[in-house]
């Protein structure tokens, strides 16, 4: 039975990088910044447990949510549609049968 890299109990560094589609240099940069996964050293081998990989993915996802820049919509696009009418406020749906001005 062949296991895919995401079904392994532990990853070595090259397998972890391949599975997560990151370069080894980026992996080591994350480690040096304290943002990498928890590492397990066994002799000369550096391993990452499946649990540590899952925790890292969750942490990185949270970082990307909170670090993402806010997208600013130009004022002229926020309240007017291309046809020249005024769009309803964001999150407010017009009542059925009532068109916006």
C-alpha positions as CSV (number, residue, x, y, z in Angstrom):
1,X,0.0,0.0,0.0
2,X,1.5,3.3,-1.1
3,X,0.8,6.3,1.2
4,X,0.6,9.9,-0.2
5,X,2.7,12.5,1.5
6,X,-0.3,13.9,3.4
7,X,-1.0,10.5,5.0
8,X,2.4,10.1,6.5
9,X,2.9,10.1,10.3
10,X,6.0,12.2,9.8
11,X,7.6,14.2,7.0
12,X,11.2,14.8,6.3
13,X,12.0,18.3,5.2
14,X,12.0,17.6,1.4
15,X,8.7,15.7,1.6
16,X,7.1,18.4,3.8
17,X,8.1,21.1,1.4
18,X,6.8,19.2,-1.6
19,X,3.5,18.4,0.2
20,X,3.0,22.0,1.1
21,X,4.3,23.4,-2.2
22,X,7.0,25.6,-0.6
23,X,10.7,25.7,-1.4
24,X,13.3,24.5,1.1
25,X,14.8,28.0,1.3
26,X,11.3,29.3,2.3
27,X,11.0,26.5,4.8
28,X,14.3,27.4,6.5
29,X,13.4,31.1,6.4
30,X,10.1,30.3,8.2
31,X,12.1,28.3,10.8
32,X,14.6,31.2,11.3
33,X,11.7,33.6,11.8
34,X,10.0,31.3,14.3
35,X,7.1,30.7,12.0
36,X,7.9,27.2,10.9
37,X,6.4,23.9,12.1
38,X,7.6,22.2,15.3
39,X,10.6,20.1,14.4
40,X,11.6,16.6,15.6
41,X,15.3,15.9,15.5
42,X,16.3,12.2,15.4
43,X,20.0,11.9,15.1
44,X,20.9,13.9,12.0
45,X,17.4,13.7,10.6
46,X,14.9,16.6,10.9
47,X,11.3,15.5,10.8
48,X,7.9,17.1,11.1
49,X,5.0,15.1,12.6
50,X,1.7,15.1,10.9
51,X,0.2,16.9,13.9
52,X,2.9,19.6,13.8
53,X,2.2,20.1,10.1
54,X,-1.5,20.4,10.7
55,X,-0.9,22.9,13.6
56,X,1.5,24.9,11.3
57,X,-1.1,25.0,8.5
58,X,-3.7,26.3,10.9
59,X,-1.3,28.9,12.3
60,X,-0.3,30.1,8.8
61,X,-3.9,30.3,7.7
62,X,-4.7,32.5,10.7
63,X,-1.7,34.7,10.0
64,X,-2.8,35.2,6.4
65,X,-6.3,36.2,7.5
66,X,-5.1,38.7,10.0
67,X,-2.2,40.0,7.9
68,X,-4.1,40.4,4.7
69,X,-4.3,44.0,3.6
70,X,-7.8,45.6,3.5
71,X,-9.1,46.0,0.0
72,X,-10.3,49.5,-0.6
73,X,-13.1,50.0,-3.1
74,X,-12.9,53.3,-5.0
75,X,-15.6,55.7,-3.9
76,X,-17.0,56.0,-7.4
77,X,-17.4,52.2,-7.6
78,X,-19.0,51.8,-4.2
79,X,-22.4,53.5,-4.6
80,X,-23.0,53.9,-8.4
81,X,-23.5,51.2,-11.0
82,X,-22.2,51.6,-14.5
83,X,-25.7,52.4,-15.8
84,X,-25.7,55.5,-13.7
85,X,-28.1,54.4,-11.0
86,X,-27.4,54.3,-7.3
87,X,-26.7,50.9,-5.8
88,X,-28.2,49.9,-2.4
89,X,-26.0,50.0,0.6
90,X,-23.7,46.9,0.9
91,X,-25.5,44.0,2.6
92,X,-28.9,45.6,2.0
93,X,-31.1,43.9,-0.6
94,X,-33.8,46.0,-2.3
95,X,-37.4,44.8,-1.6
96,X,-38.9,42.7,-4.5
97,X,-40.5,45.0,-7.0
98,X,-38.7,48.1,-6.0
99,X,-35.9,49.1,-8.3
100,X,-33.0,51.2,-7.1
101,X,-32.8,54.8,-8.4
